[in-house]
Amino acid sequence: MPQKFYSTKSPGQFVGLKEAVLRSLPADNGLYMPEHIEPLSADFWGNWKELSLSEIGFEVSKVIFRDSVPEEELEKIVHQSANFPAPLVTLKKQEHVLELFHGPTLAFKDFGARFMARLMGWLTREDEGLLTVLVATSGDTGGAVASAFHNVPGTRVIILYPKGKVSELQEKQLTTLGGNITSLEVDGTFDDCQRLVKSTFLQREMAEDLNLTSANSINISRLVPQSFYYFEAAKQLPDAVKPTFVIPSGNFGNLTAGLLAEKLGLEVERFVAATNRNDVVPAYLREGEYRPRSSVATISNAMDVGAPSNFARMENIFGNEWESMKARVAGFSYDDQSTRETIRRIKAETGYTLEPHGAIGWLAAEEWRKLKPEAQTVVLETAHPAKFLDVMEEELGKGAVAIPERLGCLADLEKVTIPMMPDVEVFAEWLRSIG
């Protein structure tokens, strides 16, 4: 029986995989969740540490999607998507880093974007007309989506990013590909970009006319492949070690993917959400009250989110019970000064280069081990340090970070963008004008 998906706001109403992925956002402004998430089989757990990342991903995808995609097609999608490594690096005893930046755009978003592009291609294989992929980015999502969909027939990608709030090389990844990729430079915050995207999907007639889909983590097909690397991290640890995953968090898709992995049977000691000054979720975990607010700009820009979309999925997973979430997820937040100091300190102590998001994760891991000295912490390092070259050179010196060729080649390219006000009607009118 194919998997069905329900809205977090309407648990009794179901849609199939194609509508959940291509329409992205339910009409009630909830988020789609799979009806059934069953633990992986005993056969899987019998030899899972011998499987490759893509083999693990195939087994996970089969369970979540059930019979929605033929197995041979699903296997092809996974193997073409997760075809780069996610190595676990041990820096100190009990202190590990999971490097998720070895994909084409040097960010963890490559896992989700590549999988989603291929899945959408299969879902629309017999459709006529153009698929319009709409995405808001605080930094890395846009680059990963642009790379995954660039020159894919039958698609066009519209990326909204906040003016002056992404790094220079991140911006070049969004704005220099051309072809079927269009970038809108929004005079506002990431939350404004996300609000514009969501508002468009709630205008159902226009969304259908433009054949809109989203590539943000509101799309369930983004989360599934992000769960793969939690298994990949755990298999690289010694037997009987239950990891504590420390996750630099903004829109909380990455952490939600970890919760999916746990529901599939992965043994996890605890999840730790690490944020910058945009600490809406850590504050909720402390106080029990969710208070979204406007985001503030920091040097860890991919986490500059004041109203994280995936909080709705987290609530759903924990039955809307604060105590239940608090028992599995801890939260800490840090400012830019602490982040900068940690980049310098860890480089001096271990020789390892943490970028700003990973540095915040490291701080949270250290704070957690003060409470739980026996914890084996795995910090998700979500992007390559070269993507934040200005910060890295300010803290570690000129030339301290080698720039990979796939980034360096962008430096001299001219960005091409369209300015956009953070106004729902202005954006809607622009969308109508492009047909």
N, C-alpha and C positions, 0 to 999 in steps of 0.2 A: 504494500500500500504506500503510495507516494506521501512524502512529508507534507503536512499542512502548516500554515503560519498564521498566527493571530496577532492582533494589535494589543500592546500593553494596556490600552484603554478600553478594549472590547474583547475580552478573553473568549467569548463565545462565538465570535465571527472569524471565519477562516478563509484563506486564499491559498492558491498553489504557489510553487516556487517562482514561476515566470512573473506573476503579478507582484509578488513580494520583492523580487529583485529589480524588475524594470520600473515599477511604480514607486519603489523605495520607501515612501512615506504613506501610511494609511490616511484616509480622509479625516479621521478623528484626531490627527496630529500625535498619535502614539508612535510606537516603533514595533516592527515585526519581530516575533520570536517563534522558534519552532515549537510545534505542539508537543513533540516527544523528543527528549534528550536521554537516551538510554546508555548505560555504561558499555564500554567496549568489551568484547567477548573474552572469555578465558583463553581462547587460542591466541588472541592478540597479546595479552599480558604474558603468555608463555615465552614469547621470543621478541618482545617489542624493542629491547635494547640492541638487537641485532639488525633492526630495520633502518633504512635510510630515512632522511627527512621527508622525501617525497612519498616513500612507501607508508610512513606514518600518516602523512597528510591524506593519502588515498583512503586508508582505513577510517580516519576521522570523518572525512567527507561522506563516505558511504553511510555511516551511522546518522549523521545530521540530515542529509538530503534524502535518505532512504532510497526509494525507487524513482525519484524525480528526474534523474539523469542516468542513461545507460552506463553500466560500469566501465565499459571500454572507453566511452567518451569522457567520463569523469576522471579516469586514470590518466588520460592524455592531458586534460586540463591541469591536473595537479602536477604532473611531471614537467610540463612546460613552464609552470609558474614558479615552483619551489626548486629551482635548479641551481641554487647557489648556497653556500654554507652558512651556518649559524653557530660558530664555535664558542665554547665556554672557556673563558680565561680565568685562571685562579691567580689572584694577586697576593693574597695573604691567606693564612689558615682560616677556613670557613667563609672567606670573602671572595666571591666570584662575580664576573661580568659576562653577560651573554651578548655577543656582538651581532647586531641585527642590521649592519650597514654594508653588507657585502653584495647587495643587489645592484642593478643598473644605475639607480639614482642615489645610492649610498645612504638609504634610510629604510627603516623597518616597514614603511608603507609599501615598499615594492612587493612584499608578500601578498598583501590584500589587493593592490591595484592590478597586478598581473593576473591573478586568479579571477578577479571580477571581470576584467576585459575579455578573457577567454570564455568564461561562463556566459556573459552577455552575448558574445558572438554565437555561441551554440544555441542559446534561447531564441535568438532573432534570426536564425539561419534561413527561415522560410518567409520572413516578414518583408514587406515592401516599405519604402520610405526611409527617412533618415532618423537615426537614434541620437538624441541630444543629451549629452552627459553633462550635468550641472554639478559643480563642486566648489565648496568654500575651503580655503586653506589658511592655516596659520604658519605655514612654512613648507613642510615636507610632503603633505598629501598631494598638493598640486603638481609638484615635479614628478612624483611617482605615477600619478594618473596620466599626466601629459605623455610621459614616456611609454606607458602601457598601451595607450590608445592612439599614439601618433601614426597617422596615415592608415589606420584600420578602416577598411571600406565600410560605408554605410553609417559612419559615426562622425559627430562633431563634438568637441569638448569646450565648455565655457568654464573658465576658472576665475573665481572671485578671491582676491587677496587684499589685505589691509595695507594701504599706502604707508610706506616708511617703516613697516613693522615686520618685515622678513629680511634675512641677511642678503647681501648683494648676490652671492652665488646661488642662493635659493631662488631669488627673483629671476636670475638668468635662466634657471631650469624651467621656469614657468612661461617665460616671455620671448624665447628665441627660437622655438621649434617651427612656428608658422604652420602652414598646411591646414589641417582640421582643428588646430588648437587656437583658441581665442582667450586672451587674458584681460580681465577687468580689474583695474586698480581702484579699489573702493576707498573713498576718503572717510575712513572710520576704523573700527576694530574688527577682529575676527568674528566677534559676536554679531556685529552688523552684517558681515558676509553670510554667516550662517542663517541669520534671520531672513535675509533676502531669498536664500535658497529655499528655506522651509515655506515661506509665504507663497512662493511660486507653485510648489507642489499642492498646496491647499486650494489653489485656483484650478479646480479639476479640469474645467473645459480647456483652459490654455495649456495645462500640462499634457492633456491628451492630444491637442492639436499639434503641439511641438514634439510629441513623443519623448517626453522628458524622463530621464532617470538620474539618480544621484550616485556619485562616487564617494561621498563622505561615509563615515562609519555609521550614519543612520541606516545605511544599506546593509542588510544582513549578510550579503555575500562578501563584504569586507571583513567581517569578524571571523568567519569560519577559518580562513587560512591563517589568521593571526593566532589561532589556538595551536597550530602545528608546532610552533617553536617552543612552547612550554614543555611539550613532550620531549623535544629535541634537547632542551636544557637538562631536564631531569635524567635522561638516559646517559648523559655525560658525567653524572655524579656517581660516587660509589654506591653499591647496592645498599638498601635500607636507609639511605639518606633522604629525608623529606625536605625539599627546598622551601625556603621562604622567598617568594618572589617580590622584589622591590621594583615598582613600576613608575617611572616618571610619567605623570598623567596630566592631560589637558581636557580632551573631550571624553576620556575614559573608555574609548573603544578597546584599547590594549588591555586594560584591566578586565573588562567584561569578557574578552576572549579567554583570559586566564580562568575566569569563573566557569566558562563553558568547558574548558579542558578538565576542570575539577569535576563537573557534573558527568563528564564522560568516564570518570574513574581515576584520573591522575591524582596521586597522593601529594597533597600540598600542606605544609605546616601552617602557612599564613600568607596572606597578601598584604603588602604595604604600599599604599598610594603616596607618592612623593610629588608635591606640587611646589610651584613658586608662590609669589604673593597672592595669586589667584587661588585661594584656599577654600573654595566653597564646600568641597566634599570633606576635607579634613575637619572643617568646622562642624559640619553635619555629624560626623562620627563622634566628635567630642560632645556636642550639645543636643543632638536629636532633632534639629530644625534645619530644613533645607532653605537657604536664602541666596538664590542666584543674584548676581549683580554685574554691573559693567566691568569688563576686564581692564587690567592695567598692564602697561608694556614692561617687559623685562628682557634680560639677555637670553633667557630660555624661551624664545618667542613661540615655539610650537605648543607651549602649555599656557599661553595667554588666553584662557577661556574662562568666562565668568558664568556661563550657563551651559554646563556640559550635557550634551544630548543623551549620552548613554547612561546617565544616572537613572533614567526611566527603566532601562533594562536591568540595571543593578537592583533597583527596588523590586522589580518583578521577580527576579531570581530569588530574592530573600523574602518574598511574600509581603512586601511593604512593611517589614518589621525592622525597626532601627536596631534593636538588640541583636537580632540575627545577623545583620550586616556587620555590626560592630564586633561581633565575635569572630568574624572571618577576615575583616579588612581593617587595618590600622591606617592612620593618616598623619603625615607630617608636612610642614611647609617651611620654605627658606627664602631669604632675600638674596639680591644680587651680590652683596658683599660676601656673604657666606659661600655663595657659589664660586666666586672668583678665588677666594682663599683656598677652597677645596681643590680646584684645578691645580693651583700651584703646589699645594701640600702633597697630593697624591703623586704628582709628577716627581717631586723630590724624594718621596718615600719608596716608590715602586718603579719609577721610570715609565709608568703608563699614562697615556694622555686621555683624560676625560673631557668631553665637551660639556657645555652648560647643563643640558638635561641629565646626562649621566652623572654629573657632579652632584646634582640635587638628589638623584637616586642613591648615590654613595653616602651622602649625609644621612638620609633616612635609614639606610642599612646600619650605619654606625649607631644611630639613636636606638634602633630596634634591638641591637645586640646588647646595649646597656640594660635593656629590660629582659632580654632572653639571651644570655651569654652562649647558650648551646646552639643557637640558630645558625644554619647554613644559608647565608643570604646570596641570592642571585639578582644582581642589578641588571635590568634591561637597558643596554646602551643602544639608543635608538637611531643615532645618526653619526656620520663620520665627522671628526673634529674640523676638517677642512671646510665644512659648510658654514662654520661660524668663525671664519678666519680673523675677523677684526678682534673679537674677544680673545681668541687663542693667542694672537700675537701680542695683545696688550698684557696678557698674564705670563706668557712663556717666552716672548721675544720673537723678533722677526725670523722667519724661516724655521720656527720650531715645529711646524706641521707641514709635512709634504702634501702637496695638492695632487690628487690623482688626476690622470690625464682627462678622464671623462668630465671632470669639473673644470680643470685648467683651460680646456679648449673653449669654454663658454665666456671667459673673462672679457675678451675683446669683441664679442658679439653685441649688437645693438638690441636693446629690449624694445618690444612692440606691444603697447598696451592701449586700452581704451579707458579713459577716466570715467568713474561712476560715483554718483552721490549715494549715500546709504538710505535711499528712499524707495519704499516698496513700489509705489506707482511709477516712478521714473524707471526703475529696473524692469518692471512689467512692460512698460511702453517700449523699451529698447528690445526686449525679447520679441514682442509682437512685430517690430520692424524688421527683424531678421527672418521672420517667417519660420 
